[in-house]
Amino acid sequence: MKAQDLAYAIIDYAQRQRRPVNNISLQHLLFCCALSNYAAREGRLIEDEAFEAWSHGPVIRNIYVEFAHCGARDISKRFDKVQLMPANITKTLNYWLQRGPWDLIDRTCIRNGAWDRSRDPYVRTIIPESYIQEDAQTYGI
């Protein structure tokens, strides 16, 4: 799946659930969906982009840039991408959308997880897909 397609589907799904997301929450949700897909033994979810380890968590740069104009505000744009998502992704979104952003951050920035192992305080580095796979082994929702 393309990162942009998944991002739009998450935004639309969150809006339909009356739980709109901001750019940072979207980034963390994308990462949790990637973890969930590995945990469900479905393999790599996002085929065209890589996560980078930024100071506040994992980020897909192009998606972040696309919504940077929103700042910390909820993304209000509608995409009407009613896309059938795998059950594990829907379960992940239902779980995390009920929680606050700090819960998301606590999970995606978990000690010794993919983001923590990849981050460098001076450079935004790519999070190796193998680290995400390993992190998914402890992803239980």
A tleap script that builds the chain and sets N, CA, C and O, in Angstrom:
source leaprc.protein.ff14SB
mol = sequence {
  NMET LYS ALA GLN ASP LEU ALA TYR ALA ILE
  ILE ASP TYR ALA GLN ARG GLN ARG ARG PRO
  VAL ASN ASN ILE SER LEU GLN HIE LEU LEU
  PHE CYS CYS ALA LEU SER ASN TYR ALA ALA
  ARG GLU GLY ARG LEU ILE GLU ASP GLU ALA
  PHE GLU ALA TRP SER HIE GLY PRO VAL ILE
  ARG ASN ILE TYR VAL GLU PHE ALA HIE CYS
  GLY ALA ARG ASP ILE SER LYS ARG PHE ASP
  LYS VAL GLN LEU MET PRO ALA ASN ILE THR
  LYS THR LEU ASN TYR TRP LEU GLN ARG GLY
  PRO TRP ASP LEU ILE ASP ARG THR CYS ILE
  ARG ASN GLY ALA TRP ASP ARG SER ARG ASP
  PRO TYR VAL ARG THR ILE ILE PRO GLU SER
  TYR ILE GLN GLU ASP ALA GLN THR TYR GLY
  CILE
}
set mol.1.N position { 0.844 -1.174 0.000 }
set mol.1.CA position { 0.000 0.000 0.000 }
set mol.1.C position { 0.890 1.239 0.000 }
set mol.1.O position { 1.955 1.254 0.619 }
set mol.2.N position { 0.454 2.245 -0.681 }
set mol.2.CA position { 1.214 3.496 -0.696 }
set mol.2.C position { 0.949 4.279 0.582 }
set mol.2.O position { -0.159 4.260 1.119 }
set mol.3.N position { 1.967 4.958 1.056 }
set mol.3.CA position { 1.865 5.716 2.305 }
set mol.3.C position { 0.746 6.749 2.240 }
set mol.3.O position { -0.011 6.912 3.197 }
set mol.4.N position { 0.643 7.442 1.118 }
set mol.4.CA position { -0.377 8.480 0.987 }
set mol.4.C position { -1.780 7.871 1.042 }
set mol.4.O position { -2.674 8.431 1.676 }
set mol.5.N position { -1.972 6.736 0.384 }
set mol.5.CA position { -3.285 6.070 0.423 }
set mol.5.C position { -3.653 5.683 1.849 }
set mol.5.O position { -4.789 5.885 2.279 }
set mol.6.N position { -2.695 5.129 2.581 }
set mol.6.CA position { -2.966 4.749 3.967 }
set mol.6.C position { -3.234 5.981 4.821 }
set mol.6.O position { -4.149 5.973 5.645 }
set mol.7.N position { -2.453 7.032 4.637 }
set mol.7.CA position { -2.653 8.261 5.419 }
set mol.7.C position { -4.053 8.831 5.178 }
set mol.7.O position { -4.748 9.196 6.127 }
set mol.8.N position { -4.460 8.905 3.929 }
set mol.8.CA position { -5.796 9.431 3.611 }
set mol.8.C position { -6.879 8.539 4.214 }
set mol.8.O position { -7.870 9.037 4.747 }
set mol.9.N position { -6.692 7.231 4.130 }
set mol.9.CA position { -7.678 6.300 4.687 }
set mol.9.C position { -7.770 6.457 6.207 }
set mol.9.O position { -8.862 6.399 6.773 }
set mol.10.N position { -6.622 6.655 6.866 }
set mol.10.CA position { -6.623 6.857 8.326 }
set mol.10.C position { -7.354 8.146 8.674 }
set mol.10.O position { -8.177 8.168 9.590 }
set mol.11.N position { -7.059 9.212 7.953 }
set mol.11.CA position { -7.701 10.506 8.224 }
set mol.11.C position { -9.214 10.384 8.061 }
set mol.11.O position { -9.971 10.831 8.923 }
set mol.12.N position { -9.652 9.786 6.965 }
set mol.12.CA position { -11.088 9.625 6.730 }
set mol.12.C position { -11.728 8.728 7.790 }
set mol.12.O position { -12.809 9.030 8.296 }
set mol.13.N position { -11.062 7.637 8.116 }
set mol.13.CA position { -11.604 6.720 9.124 }
set mol.13.C position { -11.733 7.435 10.476 }
set mol.13.O position { -12.758 7.322 11.148 }
set mol.14.N position { -10.702 8.159 10.859 }
set mol.14.CA position { -10.723 8.888 12.134 }
set mol.14.C position { -11.852 9.921 12.158 }
set mol.14.O position { -12.525 10.086 13.175 }
set mol.15.N position { -12.053 10.604 11.056 }
set mol.15.CA position { -13.138 11.587 10.990 }
set mol.15.C position { -14.499 10.905 11.105 }
set mol.15.O position { -15.393 11.413 11.781 }
set mol.16.N position { -14.659 9.756 10.449 }
set mol.16.CA position { -15.930 9.023 10.549 }
set mol.16.C position { -16.184 8.533 11.971 }
set mol.16.O position { -17.333 8.393 12.389 }
set mol.17.N position { -15.112 8.272 12.708 }
set mol.17.CA position { -15.235 7.827 14.099 }
set mol.17.C position { -15.367 9.011 15.064 }
set mol.17.O position { -15.451 8.836 16.279 }
set mol.18.N position { -15.381 10.213 14.494 }
set mol.18.CA position { -15.432 11.457 15.281 }
set mol.18.C position { -14.227 11.597 16.209 }
set mol.18.O position { -14.333 12.061 17.345 }
set mol.19.N position { -13.084 11.180 15.680 }
set mol.19.CA position { -11.806 11.271 16.383 }
set mol.19.C position { -10.745 11.805 15.424 }
set mol.19.O position { -9.775 11.106 15.134 }
set mol.20.N position { -10.911 13.033 14.927 }
set mol.20.CA position { -9.943 13.539 13.941 }
set mol.20.C position { -8.525 13.566 14.508 }
set mol.20.O position { -8.325 13.665 15.718 }
set mol.21.N position { -7.567 13.476 13.626 }
set mol.21.CA position { -6.162 13.415 14.030 }
set mol.21.C position { -5.395 14.617 13.508 }
set mol.21.O position { -5.771 15.228 12.507 }
set mol.22.N position { -4.314 14.946 14.203 }
set mol.22.CA position { -3.394 15.969 13.707 }
set mol.22.C position { -2.216 15.264 13.026 }
set mol.22.O position { -2.164 14.035 12.973 }
set mol.23.N position { -1.297 16.037 12.520 }
set mol.23.CA position { -0.186 15.482 11.753 }
set mol.23.C position { 0.683 14.545 12.590 }
set mol.23.O position { 1.081 13.481 12.114 }
set mol.24.N position { 0.973 14.922 13.803 }
set mol.24.CA position { 1.827 14.075 14.650 }
set mol.24.C position { 1.124 12.767 14.983 }
set mol.24.O position { 1.725 11.696 14.892 }
set mol.25.N position { -0.152 12.850 15.369 }
set mol.25.CA position { -0.899 11.618 15.650 }
set mol.25.C position { -0.976 10.731 14.413 }
set mol.25.O position { -0.885 9.508 14.516 }
set mol.26.N position { -1.141 11.342 13.253 }
set mol.26.CA position { -1.179 10.577 12.011 }
set mol.26.C position { 0.116 9.794 11.819 }
set mol.26.O position { 0.089 8.623 11.439 }
set mol.27.N position { 1.240 10.438 12.079 }
set mol.27.CA position { 2.531 9.757 11.928 }
set mol.27.C position { 2.625 8.539 12.849 }
set mol.27.O position { 3.082 7.473 12.439 }
set mol.28.N position { 2.193 8.710 14.079 }
set mol.28.CA position { 2.249 7.606 15.044 }
set mol.28.C position { 1.265 6.501 14.655 }
set mol.28.O position { 1.563 5.319 14.826 }
set mol.29.N position { 0.105 6.874 14.137 }
set mol.29.CA position { -0.858 5.869 13.686 }
set mol.29.C position { -0.328 5.087 12.485 }
set mol.29.O position { -0.511 3.872 12.402 }
set mol.30.N position { 0.322 5.775 11.566 }
set mol.30.CA position { 0.943 5.087 10.434 }
set mol.30.C position { 1.938 4.036 10.925 }
set mol.30.O position { 1.980 2.911 10.426 }
set mol.31.N position { 2.733 4.434 11.913 }
set mol.31.CA position { 3.738 3.520 12.444 }
set mol.31.C position { 3.081 2.332 13.148 }
set mol.31.O position { 3.513 1.191 12.982 }
set mol.32.N position { 2.040 2.603 13.931 }
set mol.32.CA position { 1.336 1.509 14.613 }
set mol.32.C position { 0.695 0.561 13.611 }
set mol.32.O position { 0.654 -0.647 13.844 }
set mol.33.N position { 0.200 1.083 12.515 }
set mol.33.CA position { -0.360 0.226 11.460 }
set mol.33.C position { 0.725 -0.648 10.849 }
set mol.33.O position { 0.489 -1.821 10.559 }
set mol.34.N position { 1.905 -0.086 10.654 }
set mol.34.CA position { 3.028 -0.869 10.122 }
set mol.34.C position { 3.399 -1.986 11.098 }
set mol.34.O position { 3.641 -3.121 10.689 }
set mol.35.N position { 3.443 -1.655 12.393 }
set mol.35.CA position { 3.724 -2.669 13.416 }
set mol.35.C position { 2.658 -3.756 13.397 }
set mol.35.O position { 2.961 -4.949 13.439 }
set mol.36.N position { 1.416 -3.324 13.334 }
set mol.36.CA position { 0.293 -4.256 13.354 }
set mol.36.C position { 0.346 -5.233 12.182 }
set mol.36.O position { 0.040 -6.415 12.337 }
set mol.37.N position { 0.731 -4.742 11.029 }
set mol.37.CA position { 0.784 -5.614 9.862 }
set mol.37.C position { 1.832 -6.699 10.016 }
set mol.37.O position { 1.606 -7.850 9.643 }
set mol.38.N position { 2.988 -6.327 10.570 }
set mol.38.CA position { 4.008 -7.347 10.838 }
set mol.38.C position { 3.541 -8.302 11.927 }
set mol.38.O position { 3.745 -9.511 11.822 }
set mol.39.N position { 2.915 -7.767 12.969 }
set mol.39.CA position { 2.442 -8.613 14.069 }
set mol.39.C position { 1.417 -9.633 13.581 }
set mol.39.O position { 1.336 -10.742 14.107 }
set mol.40.N position { 0.631 -9.249 12.567 }
set mol.40.CA position { -0.376 -10.145 11.988 }
set mol.40.C position { 0.235 -11.065 10.924 }
set mol.40.O position { -0.478 -11.819 10.261 }
set mol.41.N position { 1.536 -10.993 10.774 }
set mol.41.CA position { 2.275 -11.786 9.792 }
set mol.41.C position { 1.836 -11.502 8.351 }
set mol.41.O position { 1.795 -12.390 7.499 }
set mol.42.N position { 1.512 -10.230 8.116 }
set mol.42.CA position { 1.085 -9.802 6.784 }
set mol.42.C position { 2.213 -9.116 6.014 }
set mol.42.O position { 2.028 -8.736 4.858 }
set mol.43.N position { 3.362 -8.955 6.634 }
set mol.43.CA position { 4.501 -8.364 5.946 }
set mol.43.C position { 4.479 -6.843 5.953 }
set mol.43.O position { 3.760 -6.205 6.722 }
set mol.44.N position { 5.282 -6.299 5.080 }
set mol.44.CA position { 5.433 -4.847 5.006 }
set mol.44.C position { 4.144 -4.201 4.502 }
set mol.44.O position { 3.583 -4.633 3.495 }
set mol.45.N position { 3.682 -3.180 5.195 }
set mol.45.CA position { 2.434 -2.514 4.852 }
set mol.45.C position { 2.651 -1.376 3.863 }
set mol.45.O position { 1.948 -1.279 2.857 }
set mol.46.N position { 3.624 -0.514 4.149 }
set mol.46.CA position { 3.860 0.680 3.331 }
set mol.46.C position { 5.011 0.382 2.385 }
set mol.46.O position { 6.153 0.193 2.806 }
set mol.47.N position { 4.690 0.346 1.114 }
set mol.47.CA position { 5.658 -0.139 0.136 }
set mol.47.C position { 6.518 0.939 -0.505 }
set mol.47.O position { 7.563 0.630 -1.079 }
set mol.48.N position { 6.101 2.195 -0.421 }
set mol.48.CA position { 6.785 3.225 -1.209 }
set mol.48.C position { 7.547 4.259 -0.385 }
set mol.48.O position { 8.204 5.131 -0.955 }
set mol.49.N position { 7.474 4.183 0.916 }
set mol.49.CA position { 8.136 5.175 1.772 }
set mol.49.C position { 8.768 4.468 2.965 }
set mol.49.O position { 8.412 3.338 3.299 }
set mol.50.N position { 9.703 5.150 3.595 }
set mol.50.CA position { 10.330 4.626 4.809 }
set mol.50.C position { 10.074 5.590 5.963 }
set mol.50.O position { 9.926 6.795 5.759 }
set mol.51.N position { 10.025 5.054 7.153 }
set mol.51.CA position { 9.916 5.891 8.346 }
set mol.51.C position { 11.294 6.443 8.686 }
set mol.51.O position { 12.309 5.764 8.530 }
set mol.52.N position { 11.309 7.678 9.150 }
set mol.52.CA position { 12.531 8.297 9.643 }
set mol.52.C position { 12.379 8.514 11.146 }
set mol.52.O position { 11.273 8.712 11.648 }
set mol.53.N position { 13.496 8.474 11.848 }
set mol.53.CA position { 13.497 8.702 13.292 }
set mol.53.C position { 13.712 10.192 13.542 }
set mol.53.O position { 14.844 10.676 13.523 }
set mol.54.N position { 12.625 10.911 13.775 }
set mol.54.CA position { 12.691 12.329 14.112 }
set mol.54.C position { 12.659 12.463 15.622 }
set mol.54.O position { 12.429 11.483 16.330 }
set mol.55.N position { 12.887 13.658 16.117 }
set mol.55.CA position { 12.981 13.854 17.565 }
set mol.55.C position { 11.701 13.480 18.302 }
set mol.55.O position { 11.768 13.029 19.446 }
set mol.56.N position { 10.535 13.655 17.678 }
set mol.56.CA position { 9.269 13.375 18.358 }
set mol.56.C position { 8.676 12.019 17.993 }
set mol.56.O position { 7.568 11.698 18.423 }
set mol.57.N position { 9.388 11.221 17.211 }
set mol.57.CA position { 8.902 9.888 16.880 }
set mol.57.C position { 9.108 9.541 15.418 }
set mol.57.O position { 9.752 10.286 14.679 }
set mol.58.N position { 8.556 8.403 15.003 }
set mol.58.CA position { 8.702 7.977 13.612 }
set mol.58.C position { 7.853 8.834 12.677 }
set mol.58.O position { 6.713 9.176 12.991 }
set mol.59.N position { 8.420 9.169 11.536 }
set mol.59.CA position { 7.757 10.071 10.583 }
set mol.59.C position { 8.000 9.583 9.162 }
set mol.59.O position { 9.100 9.154 8.814 }
set mol.60.N position { 6.953 9.659 8.349 }
set mol.60.CA position { 7.115 9.508 6.908 }
set mol.60.C position { 7.160 10.935 6.366 }
set mol.60.O position { 6.152 11.641 6.349 }
set mol.61.N position { 8.331 11.337 5.933 }
set mol.61.CA position { 8.599 12.735 5.590 }
set mol.61.C position { 7.564 13.337 4.625 }
set mol.61.O position { 7.035 14.415 4.896 }
set mol.62.N position { 7.275 12.675 3.528 }
set mol.62.CA position { 6.361 13.251 2.540 }
set mol.62.C position { 4.956 13.473 3.100 }
set mol.62.O position { 4.292 14.451 2.756 }
set mol.63.N position { 4.517 12.577 3.950 }
set mol.63.CA position { 3.197 12.736 4.570 }
set mol.63.C position { 3.243 13.891 5.570 }
set mol.63.O position { 2.318 14.700 5.636 }
set mol.64.N position { 4.311 13.961 6.335 }
set mol.64.CA position { 4.450 15.059 7.304 }
set mol.64.C position { 4.425 16.411 6.589 }
set mol.64.O position { 3.720 17.329 7.008 }
set mol.65.N position { 5.185 16.524 5.528 }
set mol.65.CA position { 5.265 17.782 4.779 }
set mol.65.C position { 3.902 18.148 4.198 }
set mol.65.O position { 3.514 19.316 4.207 }
set mol.66.N position { 3.186 17.162 3.698 }
set mol.66.CA position { 1.872 17.426 3.101 }
set mol.66.C position { 0.904 18.081 4.089 }
set mol.66.O position { 0.073 18.903 3.702 }
set mol.67.N position { 1.019 17.711 5.367 }
set mol.67.CA position { 0.088 18.240 6.368 }
set mol.67.C position { 0.731 19.222 7.339 }
set mol.67.O position { 0.118 19.584 8.344 }
set mol.68.N position { 1.943 19.654 7.059 }
set mol.68.CA position { 2.651 20.577 7.959 }
set mol.68.C position { 1.886 21.883 8.146 }
set mol.68.O position { 1.969 22.504 9.206 }
set mol.69.N position { 1.143 22.303 7.129 }
set mol.69.CA position { 0.393 23.563 7.231 }
set mol.69.C position { -0.682 23.507 8.330 }
set mol.69.O position { -1.161 24.550 8.777 }
set mol.70.N position { -1.057 22.312 8.761 }
set mol.70.CA position { -2.074 22.173 9.820 }
set mol.70.C position { -1.506 22.464 11.206 }
set mol.70.O position { -2.256 22.704 12.152 }
set mol.71.N position { -0.180 22.440 11.323 }
set mol.71.CA position { 0.423 22.635 12.639 }
set mol.71.C position { -0.071 21.551 13.584 }
set mol.71.O position { -0.103 20.373 13.229 }
set mol.72.N position { -0.457 21.956 14.790 }
set mol.72.CA position { -0.956 21.004 15.786 }
set mol.72.C position { -2.470 20.802 15.682 }
set mol.72.O position { -3.053 20.028 16.441 }
set mol.73.N position { -3.097 21.504 14.739 }
set mol.73.CA position { -4.555 21.387 14.575 }
set mol.73.C position { -4.923 20.057 13.909 }
set mol.73.O position { -4.120 19.458 13.193 }
set mol.74.N position { -6.141 19.620 14.162 }
set mol.74.CA position { -6.643 18.416 13.508 }
set mol.74.C position { -6.704 18.631 11.997 }
set mol.74.O position { -6.970 19.737 11.528 }
set mol.75.N position { -6.461 17.589 11.261 }
set mol.75.CA position { -6.558 17.635 9.806 }
set mol.75.C position { -8.037 17.583 9.457 }
set mol.75.O position { -8.727 16.615 9.775 }
set mol.76.N position { -8.509 18.621 8.807 }
set mol.76.CA position { -9.944 18.705 8.520 }
set mol.76.C position { -10.285 18.309 7.083 }
set mol.76.O position { -11.452 18.082 6.764 }
set mol.77.N position { -9.296 18.226 6.236 }
set mol.77.CA position { -9.550 17.876 4.835 }
set mol.77.C position { -10.123 16.463 4.753 }
set mol.77.O position { -9.684 15.553 5.456 }
set mol.78.N position { -11.107 16.306 3.885 }
set mol.78.CA position { -11.719 14.993 3.663 }
set mol.78.C position { -11.230 14.452 2.328 }
set mol.78.O position { -11.079 15.191 1.355 }
set mol.79.N position { -10.992 13.177 2.304 }
set mol.79.CA position { -10.503 12.540 1.079 }
set mol.79.C position { -11.522 11.573 0.497 }
set mol.79.O position { -11.418 11.164 -0.659 }
set mol.80.N position { -12.495 11.218 1.301 }
set mol.80.CA position { -13.536 10.268 0.878 }
set mol.80.C position { -12.929 9.021 0.256 }
set mol.80.O position { -13.381 8.522 -0.775 }
set mol.81.N position { -11.898 8.544 0.915 }
set mol.81.CA position { -11.233 7.314 0.478 }
set mol.81.C position { -11.743 6.177 1.359 }
set mol.81.O position { -11.012 5.645 2.194 }
set mol.82.N position { -12.984 5.824 1.161 }
set mol.82.CA position { -13.532 4.724 1.936 }
set mol.82.C position { -12.890 3.462 1.379 }
set mol.82.O position { -13.377 2.844 0.433 }
set mol.83.N position { -11.793 3.115 2.001 }
set mol.83.CA position { -10.984 2.011 1.522 }
set mol.83.C position { -11.148 0.846 2.484 }
set mol.83.O position { -11.093 1.024 3.701 }
set mol.84.N position { -11.348 -0.327 1.943 }
set mol.84.CA position { -11.429 -1.508 2.775 }
set mol.84.C position { -10.037 -1.774 3.343 }
set mol.84.O position { -9.081 -2.017 2.607 }
set mol.85.N position { -9.954 -1.721 4.652 }
set mol.85.CA position { -8.669 -1.943 5.299 }
set mol.85.C position { -8.661 -3.328 5.928 }
set mol.85.O position { -9.705 -3.821 6.356 }
set mol.86.N position { -7.494 -3.959 5.988 }
set mol.86.CA position { -7.414 -5.262 6.653 }
set mol.86.C position { -7.915 -5.156 8.100 }
set mol.86.O position { -7.835 -4.096 8.721 }
set mol.87.N position { -8.423 -6.257 8.614 }
set mol.87.CA position { -8.984 -6.278 9.965 }
set mol.87.C position { -7.976 -5.829 11.016 }
set mol.87.O position { -8.342 -5.146 11.972 }
set mol.88.N position { -6.709 -6.206 10.847 }
set mol.88.CA position { -5.709 -5.817 11.846 }
set mol.88.C position { -5.487 -4.303 11.863 }
set mol.88.O position { -5.190 -3.734 12.913 }
set mol.89.N position { -5.627 -3.650 10.712 }
set mol.89.CA position { -5.452 -2.196 10.648 }
set mol.89.C position { -6.650 -1.499 11.287 }
set mol.89.O position { -6.486 -0.538 12.039 }
set mol.90.N position { -7.843 -1.980 10.991 }
set mol.90.CA position { -9.043 -1.417 11.614 }
set mol.90.C position { -8.981 -1.587 13.127 }
set mol.90.O position { -9.315 -0.665 13.872 }
set mol.91.N position { -8.560 -2.752 13.579 }
set mol.91.CA position { -8.425 -3.004 15.025 }
set mol.91.C position { -7.416 -2.038 15.651 }
set mol.91.O position { -7.647 -1.497 16.733 }
set mol.92.N position { -6.305 -1.831 14.962 }
set mol.92.CA position { -5.280 -0.909 15.448 }
set mol.92.C position { -5.836 0.509 15.558 }
set mol.92.O position { -5.632 1.181 16.569 }
set mol.93.N position { -6.531 0.959 14.529 }
set mol.93.CA position { -7.090 2.316 14.555 }
set mol.93.C position { -8.141 2.457 15.656 }
set mol.93.O position { -8.158 3.457 16.374 }
set mol.94.N position { -9.007 1.471 15.790 }
set mol.94.CA position { -10.022 1.535 16.844 }
set mol.94.C position { -9.378 1.603 18.227 }
set mol.94.O position { -9.847 2.330 19.102 }
set mol.95.N position { -8.324 0.856 18.414 }
set mol.95.CA position { -7.634 0.844 19.700 }
set mol.95.C position { -6.991 2.199 20.002 }
set mol.95.O position { -7.205 2.768 21.072 }
set mol.96.N position { -6.209 2.707 19.061 }
set mol.96.CA position { -5.437 3.919 19.316 }
set mol.96.C position { -6.250 5.201 19.237 }
set mol.96.O position { -5.923 6.175 19.915 }
set mol.97.N position { -7.297 5.225 18.427 }
set mol.97.CA position { -8.102 6.444 18.330 }
set mol.97.C position { -8.868 6.724 19.626 }
set mol.97.O position { -9.279 7.860 19.865 }
set mol.98.N position { -9.059 5.726 20.444 }
set mol.98.CA position { -9.733 5.919 21.720 }
set mol.98.C position { -8.791 6.454 22.797 }
set mol.98.O position { -9.236 6.839 23.878 }
set mol.99.N position { -7.540 6.478 22.513 }
set mol.99.CA position { -6.544 6.900 23.489 }
set mol.99.C position { -5.984 8.265 23.093 }
set mol.99.O position { -6.193 8.746 21.980 }
set mol.100.N position { -5.282 8.857 24.015 }
set mol.100.CA position { -4.702 10.161 23.749 }
set mol.100.C position { -3.390 10.059 22.994 }
set mol.100.O position { -2.814 8.977 22.879 }
set mol.101.N position { -2.919 11.183 22.483 }
set mol.101.CA position { -1.674 11.174 21.704 }
set mol.101.C position { -0.464 10.729 22.519 }
set mol.101.O position { 0.484 10.167 21.969 }
set mol.102.N position { -0.493 10.977 23.820 }
set mol.102.CA position { 0.664 10.575 24.627 }
set mol.102.C position { 0.770 9.058 24.732 }
set mol.102.O position { 1.871 8.519 24.844 }
set mol.103.N position { -0.362 8.372 24.696 }
set mol.103.CA position { -0.331 6.907 24.685 }
set mol.103.C position { 0.315 6.405 23.397 }
set mol.103.O position { 1.105 5.461 23.412 }
set mol.104.N position { -0.030 7.044 22.290 }
set mol.104.CA position { 0.585 6.694 21.004 }
set mol.104.C position { 2.096 6.899 21.049 }
set mol.104.O position { 2.871 6.040 20.627 }
set mol.105.N position { 2.487 8.038 21.564 }
set mol.105.CA position { 3.917 8.355 21.639 }
set mol.105.C position { 4.637 7.365 22.546 }
set mol.105.O position { 5.736 6.907 22.233 }
set mol.106.N position { 4.009 7.040 23.672 }
set mol.106.CA position { 4.629 6.066 24.575 }
set mol.106.C position { 4.892 4.740 23.875 }
set mol.106.O position { 5.898 4.086 24.151 }
set mol.107.N position { 3.992 4.329 22.963 }
set mol.107.CA position { 4.183 3.048 22.284 }
set mol.107.C position { 5.177 3.153 21.129 }
set mol.107.O position { 6.054 2.300 20.993 }
set mol.108.N position { 5.054 4.169 20.312 }
set mol.108.CA position { 5.927 4.241 19.140 }
set mol.108.C position { 7.362 4.617 19.508 }
set mol.108.O position { 8.302 4.311 18.774 }
set mol.109.N position { 7.517 5.275 20.636 }
set mol.109.CA position { 8.859 5.685 21.085 }
set mol.109.C position { 9.346 4.820 22.244 }
set mol.109.O position { 10.130 5.268 23.081 }
set mol.110.N position { 8.876 3.588 22.282 }
set mol.110.CA position { 9.207 2.669 23.363 }
set mol.110.C position { 10.725 2.433 23.428 }
set mol.110.O position { 11.405 2.370 22.404 }
set mol.111.N position { 11.219 2.307 24.628 }
set mol.111.CA position { 12.659 2.076 24.841 }
set mol.111.C position { 13.100 0.790 24.130 }
set mol.111.O position { 12.474 -0.262 24.264 }
set mol.112.N position { 14.174 0.907 23.386 }
set mol.112.CA position { 14.763 -0.176 22.602 }
set mol.112.C position { 13.886 -0.625 21.435 }
set mol.112.O position { 14.138 -1.667 20.829 }
set mol.113.N position { 12.861 0.157 21.123 }
set mol.113.CA position { 12.029 -0.131 19.958 }
set mol.113.C position { 12.704 0.393 18.694 }
set mol.113.O position { 13.817 0.915 18.746 }
set mol.114.N position { 12.035 0.253 17.583 }
set mol.114.CA position { 12.601 0.628 16.284 }
set mol.114.C position { 13.026 2.090 16.243 }
set mol.114.O position { 14.129 2.404 15.794 }
set mol.115.N position { 12.156 2.990 16.709 }
set mol.115.CA position { 12.482 4.420 16.696 }
set mol.115.C position { 13.664 4.710 17.624 }
set mol.115.O position { 14.605 5.402 17.235 }
set mol.116.N position { 13.615 4.187 18.837 }
set mol.116.CA position { 14.660 4.458 19.825 }
set mol.116.C position { 16.023 3.960 19.343 }
set mol.116.O position { 17.034 4.631 19.545 }
set mol.117.N position { 16.054 2.816 18.721 }
set mol.117.CA position { 17.309 2.250 18.231 }
set mol.117.C position { 17.854 3.003 17.019 }
set mol.117.O position { 19.048 2.928 16.730 }
set mol.118.N position { 16.992 3.723 16.311 }
set mol.118.CA position { 17.394 4.400 15.080 }
set mol.118.C position { 17.726 5.869 15.260 }
set mol.118.O position { 18.461 6.439 14.454 }
set mol.119.N position { 17.201 6.485 16.298 }
set mol.119.CA position { 17.310 7.941 16.394 }
set mol.119.C position { 18.724 8.402 16.700 }
set mol.119.O position { 19.495 7.752 17.406 }
set mol.120.N position { 19.014 9.546 16.136 }
set mol.120.CA position { 20.281 10.233 16.342 }
set mol.120.C position { 19.900 11.676 16.605 }
set mol.120.O position { 19.164 12.262 15.811 }
set mol.121.N position { 20.376 12.271 17.694 }
set mol.121.CA position { 19.938 13.634 18.020 }
set mol.121.C position { 20.344 14.685 16.989 }
set mol.121.O position { 19.838 15.807 17.018 }
set mol.122.N position { 21.240 14.335 16.090 }
set mol.122.CA position { 21.748 15.321 15.138 }
set mol.122.C position { 21.285 15.111 13.701 }
set mol.122.O position { 21.381 16.018 12.875 }
set mol.123.N position { 20.783 13.913 13.405 }
set mol.123.CA position { 20.432 13.574 12.027 }
set mol.123.C position { 19.125 12.775 12.035 }
set mol.123.O position { 18.911 11.920 12.894 }
set mol.124.N position { 18.272 13.064 11.076 }
set mol.124.CA position { 17.059 12.251 10.905 }
set mol.124.C position { 17.447 11.023 10.083 }
set mol.124.O position { 17.803 11.139 8.911 }
set mol.125.N position { 17.375 9.873 10.694 }
set mol.125.CA position { 17.823 8.646 10.046 }
set mol.125.C position { 16.629 7.773 9.655 }
set mol.125.O position { 15.550 7.874 10.239 }
set mol.126.N position { 16.842 6.931 8.674 }
set mol.126.CA position { 15.835 5.955 8.258 }
set mol.126.C position { 15.754 4.862 9.332 }
set mol.126.O position { 16.772 4.385 9.831 }
set mol.127.N position { 14.533 4.486 9.668 }
set mol.127.CA position { 14.342 3.358 10.584 }
set mol.127.C position { 14.363 2.089 9.729 }
set mol.127.O position { 13.501 1.909 8.869 }
set mol.128.N position { 15.333 1.215 9.959 }
set mol.128.CA position { 15.400 -0.007 9.142 }
set mol.128.C position { 14.118 -0.832 9.284 }
set mol.128.O position { 13.579 -0.979 10.381 }
set mol.129.N position { 13.651 -1.358 8.180 }
set mol.129.CA position { 12.432 -2.174 8.196 }
set mol.129.C position { 12.595 -3.373 9.126 }
set mol.129.O position { 11.625 -3.818 9.739 }
set mol.130.N position { 13.807 -3.892 9.232 }
set mol.130.CA position { 14.048 -5.032 10.135 }
set mol.130.C position { 13.798 -4.634 11.592 }
set mol.130.O position { 13.348 -5.462 12.384 }
set mol.131.N position { 14.080 -3.387 11.955 }
set mol.131.CA position { 13.801 -2.920 13.320 }
set mol.131.C position { 12.297 -2.863 13.562 }
set mol.131.O position { 11.828 -3.183 14.654 }
set mol.132.N position { 11.547 -2.458 12.550 }
set mol.132.CA position { 10.089 -2.391 12.686 }
set mol.132.C position { 9.538 -3.809 12.849 }
set mol.132.O position { 8.644 -4.037 13.663 }
set mol.133.N position { 10.065 -4.754 12.081 }
set mol.133.CA position { 9.655 -6.139 12.219 }
set mol.133.C position { 9.919 -6.657 13.631 }
set mol.133.O position { 9.067 -7.318 14.226 }
set mol.134.N position { 11.093 -6.355 14.158 }
set mol.134.CA position { 11.436 -6.794 15.513 }
set mol.134.C position { 10.543 -6.131 16.549 }
set mol.134.O position { 10.091 -6.779 17.493 }
set mol.135.N position { 10.292 -4.851 16.376 }
set mol.135.CA position { 9.423 -4.104 17.289 }
set mol.135.C position { 8.015 -4.697 17.289 }
set mol.135.O position { 7.345 -4.708 18.322 }
set mol.136.N position { 7.572 -5.183 16.147 }
set mol.136.CA position { 6.218 -5.744 16.020 }
set mol.136.C position { 6.028 -6.993 16.870 }
set mol.136.O position { 4.898 -7.350 17.206 }
set mol.137.N position { 7.118 -7.656 17.219 }
set mol.137.CA position { 7.018 -8.845 18.046 }
set mol.137.C position { 6.489 -8.550 19.443 }
set mol.137.O position { 5.954 -9.428 20.119 }
set mol.138.N position { 6.647 -7.307 19.858 }
set mol.138.CA position { 6.147 -6.916 21.186 }
set mol.138.C position { 4.887 -6.061 21.076 }
set mol.138.O position { 4.403 -5.525 22.073 }
set mol.139.N position { 4.363 -5.940 19.863 }
set mol.139.CA position { 3.173 -5.114 19.632 }
set mol.139.C position { 1.945 -5.964 19.891 }
set mol.139.O position { 1.554 -6.780 19.056 }
set mol.140.N position { 1.354 -5.774 21.025 }
set mol.140.CA position { 0.164 -6.552 21.331 }
set mol.140.C position { -1.013 -5.686 21.685 }
set mol.140.O position { -1.017 -5.017 22.718 }
set mol.141.N position { -2.003 -5.697 20.839 }
set mol.141.CA position { -3.252 -5.015 21.199 }
set mol.141.C position { -4.396 -5.973 20.965 }
set mol.141.O position { -5.553 -5.622 21.199 }
savepdb mol mol.pdb
quit
